[in-house]
Amino acid sequence: MTLVIDSKQLAKIMNGTCKRALTYTLLLFFLLILYNCESKADPAPLAKNGILDLRITPFETQDLIPLNGKWEFYWNKFIPLENPTQDGITSFQNVPSSWNSYKDDNNQSYTRHGFASYRLILLLPPNAIQKNLNIKIPEIASAYKMYVNGELVIEQGEISEIYRNTRARIKPRILGIIGKESQEIIFHISNYAYNDGGFWSPIEIGFEEQVQREHFLSSSKEVFLFGSIMIMCLYHIGFYFFRRTEKSILYFSIFCFLIAVRTIVTGNRVFLEFFPYISWENFYRLEYLSFYAAPAPFFMFVRSLYKEIMNRHISRFYVLISLAFVPTVFFPVNFFTKTVRYFQIITLFGVLYILWIIIKATYKKYHGARMFLFGWIILAASVSYDITIDILNIRSVYISAYGFIAFIFSQSLILSSKFSKAFKASEDLSDELSNYKTNLEKIISERIKDISFLNSLNKEVNSAFDLNSILKNVYNYVREEFGIESVWMLSVEKNENLLRTTQWVGFEFLTTEQKRVFHELTVPLIPESGTLFRTFNKKKIFYLPRINRENTQGLDKVIIELLNLDSLLQIPLVLQGEVVAVLCATSYNDALRLTKQEISILSSIADQIAGAVNNSLLLQKTLEAKKEAEIASREAEKLAEISKDISSDTNLEKVFDKIADYLKSEFNLNYHWLLLVDNKSNELYTRIFNDNGFTANNIREKYLKIRIPIVQESGSLFATYTRKKPFFLPKIPTKGITGYDKTIIEDMALKSLLQIPIIIKDKVEGILTMTNFNDNVKLSNKELKRVLRFASQIGGAIYGSDLLNVAETERKKSNELLMNILPKDVADELKETGQVNPVQYESATILFTDFKGFTQIAEQMTPNELIAQLDGAFLQFDEISERFNLEKLKTIGDSYMCAGGIPVSNTSHPFDVCLAALEIRSFMDQVKFMRNKLGLPTWELRIGIHTGSVIAGVIGKKKFAYDIWGDTVNIASRMETAGEVGRINISEATYHLVSEVFECFPRGSVKVKNKGEMGMYFLEGLKPKYSVKGEGRIPNKEFYLNII
């Protein structure tokens, strides 16, 4: 029943139609090729080395024999008639073929313009020379002389070796030859005008009656086609003068004229028989003009028929292209003959586009479109065939004229059908007028009755607000007058974008369950809702006297099966340009048969009902507004009371109990579970569990202690947290529930579920879960919004109670921050005394690191990438420093500085620093390996270490900084600068402290800026004696027992 066809259905139908049309076109195209191509079963002999031997060829049973094959060819030479081969044969070339396709001895193509000689020795059978033989000579570009046995037999135009002395002329000829077994044929040809030189088509030989019959038949066919098309042209021109509004007829007439002209200027070129003295340039202009100009009127013709579905820009493009090519025919011949290939390709695409338009017209059931499609398939196949054989130089006859005849005939049939339809419409109008005259008195009586009912209905609408009463009166009237047995109405719910069943009359036969389903029926206003959406969207009546149930689908099928419908009428109730409801009607005992006039009356009744619907809606809105105002006033008082409690009492439980009591009394929500967010563990934990005694003790204890991770597996709680939106499930499904949702629902035997996120400063701080243990929770959108307003107060209560913890939390944060900036002992001293005294350390070991080429690396990375990479490295350095009891001092750009032996003195600091340096180097080696694998630029590190005395202290008041000073710091920095990437450079002072435990490579004295020469060593690793498995990386038990 659904009349709304979606895009997928349309695509499917159009796809099928296109496939069939293209299949028929291609099939016909290939059949034409197979039929018209030369038969290969009994091929004619071919000339070899300039000799064509036909002595055993049966002329009697053979069609005209082409003189094809290898002819002697002499480029830029007119060979003498006596002893023509005295200078040797230049080459042998294929005939027929233009000479610019030939290759010389150097594999170079000959030019298009020039002159040449062709020579062929023709050997004939004895029985053939006893009869008269004729040679059929096609057009040859562009002037030539033909010699047979040394005698001039044909001179066409004037040949010359230079351009200015050549006079072109073109005309097919027939030549009789004297019976002689050996015939020498020589052609002298010059071409300085046409795009191709030489032979285009084959020269053919046969008995005189064969050649003359073939020429007569082909010429007669062309004359017949010309006459037929011209008659059609004149007929349509005459018709246009009587109906000037039909522009399509004029365009079609012009198109027919151009095709008729082309018919007699191609093939045997019959035109030259009637106008023999026309110059060859003008003749070619006429031929190409008929081809270039034809698409313009044809596209205008198709556009005038199907302008609703034919793209205006594409149509205009082809018209302009056609008109743009027309002026080229007034240029020299060798110019406009070059452009034809491009125009042929454009025409082929135009043929396909027109085919697509006609297919669309056929699908949309345009008048005559199917006949148009049939004619066009024939025309498209024939035109495509002609263009193809022309491009591929296939020997065959042009058949597009036959295609045009078929196409023009199909247009005549369409025109006749159009006249017949118009005449029938005129007869129908005449009969209808006669019936009106006969039944005028009855019609007037019925109209008065209808008007009387409409007036009474109008009074009732203006005075009453009871929509049910109005609908019953309408039902009684339409049942008596039109046989309508059931009426129902669906009102528009704008906020929810759907139609909802509000009133119905005449469905007493429905069961209780059917009535319930019908009463709760809602129709979303989307295309998938079928006919109801169509009626609403188009604001037009939908009438279906007989429903085909096999074709129904979607919501239409549900309604039809529910109400057992056989007929259907849908009328949109429109008020001030908007649909306020849809009135539906049907009949069960007999099919619903309504005339246009009856439907018009029902439409007038529907307009009156639309006013009643509007009045009812206004009254309903007034009552609802009054009720909402009372509720809002009551809620405002309660909210003010709760807000006062929140301000005066920071006890979350007390405030929550008041909100829960109100939600229970107003919305029957007797279960409240408040979960708060633990940001550190990313979990939800129970803050308040108020079940009003409905759950068992063990379940209550379980959920008081439960902690739910905020992950996707947590189901609805995770969705509520991440979306920051309420989650409401009026009826929990029995299947498809998994994870935490399934556990919670089964533990508490939930039937409904409402979860509300508690949002404080745009961040979810908790989730309030509510339900009704006794029954399903039923909340309208407005009621849900009211619940949300009260639930939001819980956020304020949580925020108030949390404020008490803020000060303590901030104090702890301040202490932690201070500990991160300063060593603990130093920080404690600063907090107690407000200042830190500097300390002299006699021995401390300083470590410096720096990345090689950091500036160049930084230029290749975005700021975010750079900071992320640097932060990742320094975080690892921090962990290593902390593990070896080193004090991180600072980072300067890409440099990192830490020290051992401060702020708490110890004797192990040289060993601690060296072990930390080895681990830092190991970490950076791993980083380098991974970045090499990923093809990323590597970060290489230098490490420098020195041991000596330093002074440590705190500087600054607003931004504290713990730092060290002394020459030891400078030397440690020089150790890093003088080192090598990937290695640890230590000073001689550090070496003497660690040399018994660590393997070191002496570097000798190295010059250092401002320090002269200093002894340096590369730290390689632990000695095997003090490392695990002797690998030199990880200290063993021996190390810790004897060294530390």
N, C-alpha and C positions, 0 to 999 in steps of 0.2 A: 504494500500500500504506500510505502514511503516514496514520495515524489521528489524529495530533495536528494540529488545525486552528489555525493562528495567528490573531492578531487581525485581520489584513488579510483573510484568507479569510472569517472570520466576518462582518466588516463587509460584505463583498461579497455574501455569501449573504443576510444580513438586509436589506441595502439592496434587493436584488431582490425579496424577499418583501414588504417594506413597500410598494414601488412598485406591485406587482401588487394587493395588498389595497386600497391607497388608490385605485388606478385603478378597480377594480371598484366601490368604494363611491361615488366621485364620478360614475361613469358611471350607476349606478342612480339616484343622487340627481337628476341632470339629466334622466334619462328620466322620472322621476316628475313633475318640474316641467313638462316638455313635455306629458305626458299629462294632468295634472290642471288645468293652467291653462286659462282660457277660450279658446276658439278665436277667432282674430282674422279668420277668413276671411269670416264674415258677422256683423259686430258688430250688437248691438241698438241702436236709436235712443236718443239721450240727451236728457234734458230741457233746454230752453233757456228762460231767463228765466221759470222756474216753469211751463212748459207742456211736456208730453210728448205728442208726436203719434205715435200708433200706428195711424193710419187706413189706412196702406198696408202694415202689418206682417202677414205671413202667420202667424197664430196656429197654424194646423194643422201647419205644417212646422217650427215654431220650438219650442225648449225653453221652459222658463219664462223670461219676459222680465223683466229687472230694471228697476225704476223708478229708474234712476240718472240723474245729471246735476245741473243747476242748479235747486234748489228755492228758493222764497221763504223767507227766514229772518228771524225777528223775535226779537232778543235781549232777555231780561228783559221779555217781553210775551206775554200770552195774547190773541191777536187775537180779535175778536168773530166770531161765525158769520155774522151778517148784515153785509154790506159790510165784509169783513175788511181791505180795503186803504184804508179811509177816511183813515188817517193816513199813507198812503204806504208803499211797500215799503222795508224797512230795507236788505236786501242779498239777493243770490243766492249760495248756497253749494253746494258739491259734496256729494252724497249717494251712497253712504254714506261717512261720515267723522265722527269725533268732533268736537264743536263747539269743543273746546279747540285744535284745529288751524286754526280759522278766524281770519281777520284782519279787524278793523273798518276804518273809513275812515282811522283814524290809524295803520294797520299794527300795531295792538296785538292780541295774542292774547286770545280770550275765556277766562274762568276755567273751571276744570273743573266747578265747582259753580254752579248757578244754574237758570234756567228759560228756556224759549224756545218759539217756535211755528214749525212748518214748514207750507208750503202748496204744493200741486201741482195743476194742471189736467191731467186725463188725457183725451185724445181717443182714442176707440176706433173700429174699423171697423164698418160696419153688420152684417157677417156674424157678428162676434164677440158683439154684444149680443143676438143671437138665442139664444145658448147661455148656460149658466150659467158665469160666471167666478168664480174664486177668487183672493184675494190672500193670499200667504204672508208673514206678518209675523215677522221674527226677534226675538230678545230686544233690548229697547231699555232703556237705562239712564236712570233706574231706575224711573220711574213715568210713565204717559202716558195720554192720552185720544185716541181716533181718531174723527174725524168724516168722514163721506162725504155730500156734498151737504147739509151742514148738520145731519145727524142723527148722534148718538152711537152708534157701532157697537161700540167696544171701550173698556173702562176697565180698565187694569192698574195696581193699586196706587192710591194717592191722591196727586194732584198738588197743589202749593201753591206760592205765591210765597215762603214762608218755610220754614226747615229743619224746625222742630218739627212742622209740620202735614203733612209729606210722609211717605208710607208706600210704601216701595219694594217692588216685586214683579217677578219676571222669569219669563217663560214664552213660548216661541214660539206663535203663533196662526195660524189659517187663517180667512179671512173670505170669505163669498160676497157678491157685489155684484149689484145690480139692473141689468138691461141698459139702458144709457143711453149715448148716444154721447159725452157730456161728463160727466166725473166730477170733482168738487172734493174733494180729500183734504186734511184739516187735522190736524196733530198738535200737541197741547199736551204738552210734556215738561218734567219737573222732575227734577233730579239733585243730591242733596246727600250721596251716599254713595259712589258708584263713582268710580274713577280717571278714567274717560272718560265724557263725556256725549253724548247724541244717538244717531244711528244708527251701529252698528258694521258691520253686514252689510246687504246690499241687500234691499229689499222686492221681491217677485217676483209676477207676475201670469200667469195661464194658465187654460185650460179646467179645469173642476172635476176631470175624470178625470185630467188631467195632474198637477195639484197634489196630489191625493189619492194617486196612484200613487207620485209621487216621495217624498212624506212616508212612505208605508207601506214602501217599499223601504228607505229610509235608516234608519227606525226598526227594521225587521226585522233589518237588517244589524247594528245596534248591539246588539240583543237577542241575536242569534246569537253575536256576538263575546263578549259578556258571558258567555253560557252556556258557550261553549267554554273560555274562560280560567278560569272558576270551576270547571269540571269538572277541568281540569288542576291547579288549586289544591287542590281537595279530594283528588284522587288522590295528589298528592305529600305532603299532610299525612297521609293514611292510611298511605302508605309510610313516612313518618318515624316513626310510632308503632311500626312493626315493626323499624326500624333507627335507634335513637336516636343512634348514633355518627355517622351521616351528617348533620352539621350543614348541609351545603350544600343538602340537600333542604328543610330548614325555611326557610332564607333564601329559597330559590326560591319556596316556597309563599306566603310573605308578599308577595314581589314580585308574584306572579301575582294575589293578592287586590287589591293596590293598583291594578294595571293594569285589572283587571276593573271596579273601582269607577269609575275614570276614564273607562272606555268608555261608561258609561251616564249620566255627568254632563256629557259634552261632546256636540257635534254637535246632534242633535234633543232632547237632554236628556230621554231616555226615563224617567229616574228620576222626573221630575215627574209622569208619567202614573200611577205607582204611589203616589207620596207627594205629592199636590197641595198639601197644607196646610203643607208645610215652609216655614219662613221663608226669604226670599231670602238673608239674611246667612248662615244655616247651610248653605244650599245651596252658596254660593260657598266657604264654609270647607271643605266636603267636597271640592269640586273642586280647590282649591289644596292641601289636605292630601294628596290622592292623588298630586299631582305632587311636592310637596316631600319626602314621605316615601319615595318609591320608590327613589332612589339608594342609601339606606343599606343595605337588605337586599340590593340587587343587588351592591354592592361587597363586602359580606361574603360573598356567594355566590361571586363570582369569586375572592376571596382564599382561600376554603376549598379551591377547586380548584387554584389555582396559587400557593400561598403561597411556594414556593421562588423564584419569579421575580417576584412582585409586591411592590413596595415597601410595607412595612408602614406607613410614615409617610404616604405618599400615600393609601393605602386608608383609614387612620384619619382623614385630613383630610377626605375626601369624606363619610365617615359622619358626622363631627361637623358639617360644613357642612349636610348634609341635616337632621340633628336640630336644628340651630340655627335653621333656617328654619321648622320645623314649628310652634313656639309663636307665630309671627307671625300665624297664621290666627285666633288668639283676640283679636287687636286689631281695631279697626274696619276695615271692608272697604277704605276708601280708603287704608289703610296697607299692608296685605299685598298689594294688587294692584299697588302701586308696586315691590315687591321682586322681582316675577317676572322682569323683564328681566335683573337681575343673576344670578338663579339659572339662567336659560336659558343665559347665556354660560358659567357655570361647568359646566353640564351638557354643553355642546358639547365643552369641553376634556376632561371626564371620558370622553365617548364616544371621543375620539381616544386617550386613554391606555389604555382597555380594549382598543381595537383593537390597540395596540402589544403589550400583554400576550398577547393571543391569538395574534398573529403569532409572538412568541417561543415560546409553547407549541407552536405548529404546527411551528416549526423544530426544537424539541427533542423532537418526536414524542410529546407527551403524549397519553394515550388520549382520543380523541374531540375533540381540539383542532381538527382540520380541519373537522369538522361544526359545532363551536362557531363557528369563524371564518365559515363560510358563513351560519349563522343571524344572527351578529352584523353582518355586512355589510348584510344586509337590514334588520335592526332599526336600525342606525346611520343608514342612508340615510333610512329612513322618519321616525325621530325628528328628525333634522337637518332634513328637509324641513318637518315640522310647525312646528318652532321658527322656521325661516326665514320661512315664509309668515306666521307670527304676528308676527314682528318687522317684516317689510316690509309687513304689511297687504295681502297678496295674496289675492284671492278664490279659494278652492279648498276642497277637503274635506280633513279630517284623515285620514291613512292610517297613523299609527303603530300603531293597533290591529292592522292586518294584519301589520305588521312584528313585533309581539309574538306573534301567532299563529304565524308562521313560526319565530320564535326559540324559542318554547316547544316547538313540534313538534320542532325540532332537538335540544333538550335531552332530550325523550322518547326520541328515537332513540339518543342517547348513553347514556342510562340502560339501554335495552334491550340495546345492545351490551355494556355493562358486565356486565349479568346473564349474557349469553351467554358472555362470556369467563370469568366466574367459574364457570359451569356446566361449560365445557369443561375448565378447570383441574381441577375436581373429578373429571371423568371420567378425565383423564390420570393424576391421582394414584391413582385406583382401578386403572387398568390397570397402572401401575408397581408398585403393591403386589402385584397378582396375579402379575406377572412375577417379582418378588422371591421370592414363595412357591414358584413353579415351579422357579426356578433357584437356590434357596437353597444347595443342596449345592455346586453349581459355584462360586458366588460365594465361599463359605467357603473352598473349596480355593484359588481364586485369591488370596484375601486372605492365606491362610497363606503362600503362595509369596512374595507381595509383602513380607510382614512378615519372612520368613526372609531375603530379600535385603537388606532394610533393616538387619536385625541384623548380618549379615555385613559390610555396608558400614560400619556404625557401628564395628565392631571394627577394620576396616582403617583407618578414619580416625583412630582413637585410637592406633593402633600404628605407622602409617607416615606419612612426610612427603613421599613421592613423589606429587605431584599428577597427573602423567601416568599413572602406574599406576592410580590410583583412577579417573581419567576413562575409561581403557580398559575397566575392569571395568563401569563404568556403561554405557558404549557397547554392550558385548556384551549386557548385559541388556535395554536398551531396544530394541535392534535386533531381538532375538528376540521380545520381548513386544508391542511397539507398532509395529514396522515402521519405526523411525527409522533412517535410513541415515548421517547425518552429525551430529556434535555439535562445537560449539566454544564457548570461554569467553572472555569479555572481562573483565579485572580492572580495578578502579577505582584510578586514580592520583590520590589526593587532592591532592597538592601541585600537580599540573598540571591538575586538574579535567577529567579525560578518562578514557575507557575504552580499554584497549589489549588486542589479541589476544594471549593467552598460551598457550593449548593448543587443539588441535583433533584430531579423529579422524574418519576416513572420507572424506577428500578426496584419495584417491590419484589420481583422474582429473585433478586440476589440473595445469597446466603449471608449469614451474619459475618462470617470471615471475609467474604468478598466485599461486603459493605465496609468493613474495617480497612481492608487494603485500599479500596477506592477512596475512602475518606482521607487516608494518610498519603495518597498519591501526590508526589511532587515531580515536576518536570523541569530539569535544568535548561536554561535558555542557551543551548549550544547546538551546533548543527546536527550532532548525533541524536538529538531528540526528535528528529524526523518531521512529520507534518505539522505538529504543534509549533515547533520553532519556525518553520516556513511561514505559517499563518501569522505568527507574531512578528517576524522579521520583515516580511513583505507587506504586512497590513492589508492582505487581500484574502478573500473568501476561498476556502478549499472545499471542493465538493467531489465526492466519489460515490456514484450510485451503486457500484458493485465492487466489493473488495476481493482482490485475488490474494488469498492468504498465503500462497506459496511464495509470493514476492515480498512479504512483509518481513521486517527485521527490527531489532533494537526495541526502543520504547513503544513504537507503534504496535509491534507484535504483542507486547505485554498487555497493552490496553485492549486490543482486539480480542485476545483470548480471554481476558478477564471479563469483558462485557459481552462476549460472543457477538461481535459486530459483523453485519453484512453490508451496511451502507454507512456513510459518514459525511457530516456537514460541519465545517468549522468556520465561525464568523468572528473576526477580531472586533472587540469593542473599543473604539477609538474615541478619545476625548482630548480636544486641543492638540491633535497631532500625535498623541501618545496612546499606545495600547494599554488599557487598564485591566482587561480580562479577555478571555477567549470563550465564546459560547459554542457548545457542541450539541449536535442533535443526531438522532438515528431512528430507524424503524426496524421492527423485528418480523412482523407477520408478512409484510410485502416489502419489496425493494423500494428504497426511497427515490421516487421519481419527481424531480422538481424542474420546472421551466425557468428560463432566465428571469421572467417577470416575478415568479414566486420567490426566487432567491433574492430579487431586488426588494420585495416586501419584507422578507425576513431580515434583510440588511437594515431596513428602516426601523424595524422593531429593535434590532440590536443597538442602533444608535440611541434609542430611548432608554434601553437598559443600561447603556454606558453612563447616562446621567444618574440613574438610580445607584449604580455602583459607586460613582463619585460622591453622591450624598451619603451613602452608607460609610464610605471610607472617611469622610469628613467627621461624621458623628463618632465613628470608632476612634479616630485620632483625638477628638476632643476628650472622650472618656479616658483614653489611655494617658493623655497629657495630665488630666486631673489626678488620676491614680499615681502617676509617676511623681507629680508634685508632692503628694502626700508622703509617698515613700521617701523622696529626697529630703523632705523636711525632717522626718523621723530619723533618717540615717545621719543627717547633718548634726542633730542633737547627740546621737550616740558617738559619732566620730569626735565631736568636741569634747565629750566626756572622756573618751579613751585618750585623746591628745593631752588632756589635763593630767590624767593618771601617768602618762609617760613622762611628762615634765616634772612631776612631783615624786614619782616612785621609780627607782631604777631596777626594781625586782621584776625580771622578765616573766617569771611564772605567774605573778599576780595579773599583770597586763594581759598576758596570753589567755588566762582563764576568762577574762571579761570578753575578749574578742571571740573566743570559742563558744561561750554561752550565747552570744548574739547570733553567730552563724548556725548554731544548733536550732535556736528558736525560729529564725527567719527562713532557713533553707534546709532544715532537717539534716544537717551534716553533723553526725554524732561521733565521728572518729577524727582525731587530729594528731598528726605526727610531724614534729618539727625537726628537721635535719639541718645542721650547720656545717659549713665548709671548713675543713682543716687544710689550710693552704700549704703547710709544710709537707704533709704526707699526701696531699691531693686526694683526700677522702671526705666522705660525708659521715658524720657521727650524730647520734640521737641527743638532742637537747631537751625535748619534751615529748612524752608519749602519753597521750590522753585517749584511752579507748573506751571510757565510760563502763568498764567492767565487762566488755563483750568478748575479750580474748582470755585464753587460759594463762595461768601464772608463768608457766615455762616459756610460753611465746612472748609474754610481756618482758620477762627477764632477758630473753634472747635479743629483743629489739632495743632494749635499753643499752645494751653493750655493743650492738652491731656497728661495724665500720664498713662502709661501702666505697670501694675505689671509684673515682670519677673516670671511668673508661667506657668504651663503647659497649662492652659486655654487660654494663649495668642497665642497659635498656632505656626505659622511659625516663629514669632519673638523669641519665647522661644527656638524653635529648633535651629535657627541660633545662638542664644546666647550660648546655652549649648554645641553645637557641634563645635563651632568655625569654621564653614564652610559655604560657600555661599549657598543660597537657590534660585534655578532658576526654575520658572514655565512658560514655553513659552506660554502655553495656559491654562488659569484658567478654571477648570471644573465648570459646572453649578450646580452640586449636591455635597453633602458631605462636604461643607464648613460651619464651625460653629464658634461661639465665636467672638473674635476680628478680625479674618481673614474675616469673613462674613461682619462685620460692615465696615471695611476699604474698601473692594472690592466694596460693594454696594454704599458707600458714594462717592467714586471716580470713579466708573464705570470702574474699571481696567480690562484689557484683559490679561495682562501678569504681571509677578512679578519677580523682582530680588532683593534679600537682601544680603548685604555683611557685615560681621562683621568687625568693626574697632578695630584692635588688637594692643595694645601698651604694650610692655614688656610681651608678652604672656598672656595678660589679655584683655578681650573684654571690651572696653570703650564706644562703640556705635555701631549702625547699620545704614547703608546707604541703603535706599529703593529707587529703580529706576524703571521706566517703560516708555512706549510710549503710550500717550493717544489716538493716532490716529490708531494704528495698533498693532498686536502682536509683541513682541520682538523676533527677530530671531538672535541668537548668536551661532557660532560654538565654539568648545572647545578652539581653539586658540584665537578667539575674546574675549571669556569670560576671559581668562587669561590676555589679554591686559587690559580689564576693571578693573580687580582686581589689576593690577600694579598701575593704576592711583588712584583707590580708596584707596590704601594703603597710598598715600601721604596725605590724609585727616587725617590719624592718626598722621603723623608728625606735621601737622598744629595744631591739637588739643593739642598735647603734648607741642608745642611751646607756645600756648596761655595759657596753664595751668601752665607753669613755673612761670608766673607772680604771680600766687596765691600761689605758693608753699611756698615762704618765709613767707607770712602772716600766712598761715596755720600752718607752722612749729612753728612760734612764739606763736600762740595760743595753739598749742599742748604742747609747753614747759611750758607755764603758767599753763595749766591744770595739767600737770605732777607734777609741783611744788606744786600745790594746793592739789594733792592727797597725796604728801609726808608730807607736813607741814600744819598746821592750817593757815587759811587765813591771820590773823593778823601777824603771825610769818613770813609767806611767803612775805607779803608786806614789812615788816621791812627788811627782807633779801635782797629783790630787791632794796630797797631805800638806805640802808646803807652798804650792803655787809656783815653784820654780825648781830647776834641775841644775846642780853644780857640775861643771865639766870634770872628767876623770881621765888621768893619765894611765895608759896600759903599756907596760914595758914590752909585751910580746903579743901580737895579733897577726893573723894571716888574712890577706885581702885577695879577693878573686874578682877579676874583670872579664866580661865577655863582650864581643862585638861581632856583628854580621858583616861579612865581606860583600862589597858592592851593593849595600842596602839601598842607596839612592837610585841606582839604575833599576833595581827590582821594584822599588816603590812606584816608579814612573809607569810601569807596565800593569799596575793593579789599581782597582777602584779603592777609594778610602775604606769602604766597608770590608773588602777582602783583606786589605793591608792590616787593619786593626785586628781583625779576627785571627789572622795568621800569627801576628806578633803577640797577641794576648794568649793564644794557645801555647806558644813556646814559653813565655814568661810564667804562666801558671804552673807549667811542669818544673821550671827552674825553682819556683817558690816551694813546691812540694819537696823537691830534692834538698833545698837549703834547710827546710824545717826538719827533715828526717835526720840530717847530720848536725843539728844544733847550731846552724849558722844564722846570722842575723842579716836579713835582707835590708840594705840601706836605701837603694834607689835605682830607678831606671832613667837613663837620659837618652831619648831617642831610641836607637836600637841597641844601646849598651846596657848591661846589667851588672850591678855591683853588690857583693855580699862579703861578710867577714866572719871569721871564727875567733873565739877567745874574747868576745865582747857580747853583751855588757857584763856577763859573768866570766871571770877569768878561768882558764883551764889549760892543761898542758897538752891536750890532744888536738888542739885546733889545727896544726899543720896537716896532720893525718886526715882530719875531718874534711878540710877544704880540698885536699887532693882526691879523696874518695868521691866527694861531690862533683869535682871537675870531671872525673872519669865517667860518672853516670850521666852528667850533662852531655858529654861528648857521645856516649853511647846512644842517648836519646836522639841527638841531632843526626847521627848516622842512620838511624831507622827512618827518620823523617826524610832524609835525602834519598834513601832507597825507594820509599813509597812515591815520592814526587817524580823520580826518574821513571818509575813504572807508569805513572799517569801522564808522562810527557810534559810536566810542569817545570818551571825554572827552580833550581835548587837553592837552598839557603845554607851557606857554609859559614862556620863559626871559628873565631880565634879566641883562645882562653889564656889569660896571663895571671900568675900567682906570685906574691912576694910576702915575706914575713918581716915584721919589725915593730917599732913602737908607734903608737898613735894616741891622739887625744880625742875623746868622744864626748858629745853633749847635745843639748836641744837648743835650737834657734827658732825665733819667731814667736808671736803671741796669738795671732788668729789662725794661722796654718802651721802647726807644729811640725818639725822635721828633726829626726835623730840622725846625726851625721858624725863623721870622723875626719880628722885633719892630721897632716904631717907628711914628711918626705916619703914615708912608707906607701902612702896612697898614690903619690906620683909615680914611684918606681913600679908599683903593681900595674898602673895604667900603661907604663912603657913596656912592661913584659908582654902585655896583650898586643900592643902596636907592633912590637918587634917579632911577634910569633908568626906562625904559618897556619893556614886554614886547616881545620880538622885535627889540630895538635894542641897540646897543653904546654905552654912555655913557662918555666919556673925560674926564679932568681937563684943565685948561688947560695944566698942566705937560707932559702927554703930547702934547697938541695941538701945542705949539711944536716938539716933536721930530719929529713925523710929518706935519705939515700940507702939506709940499711933495710928499709921495708919496701921501697918502690924501685922498679927498674927505671933508670934515667939515661938518656942519650946526651952526651956532652956536645954542646955547640961551639965551645970556645968563647972567646971574647967577641962581643957584638957591640958596635957603636950605637950609643943611645943619645937622643937629643938632650942637650944640656947636662948630660951625665958622663960623657966620655964613653970608654969601653967598659962593658960589664960582662961577667961570666953568666952564661945561661945554659939551661938544660931542657930537653924535651921529656916530659913525664910520660912513660909508655904504659905503665900498669904496675900492679902488685907483683912482688917476686913470687915465684911458684910456691915457695915455702909457706907463704902467708895467704894464699888464695885457694878457693874451693877448686878442686880438681886441677890445680896449677894453671888455671886459665888466666890469672892476672886481673880479674874483674871484681869478684866478690870476696871480701875478707873471710878467712876461716877461723876455727876455734883457736888456733895457734896465735893468730893476730890479736884477738881480744884478750888472751891470757897473758901475753908477754909484752905487748906494745901499748895497749890502751889501759 
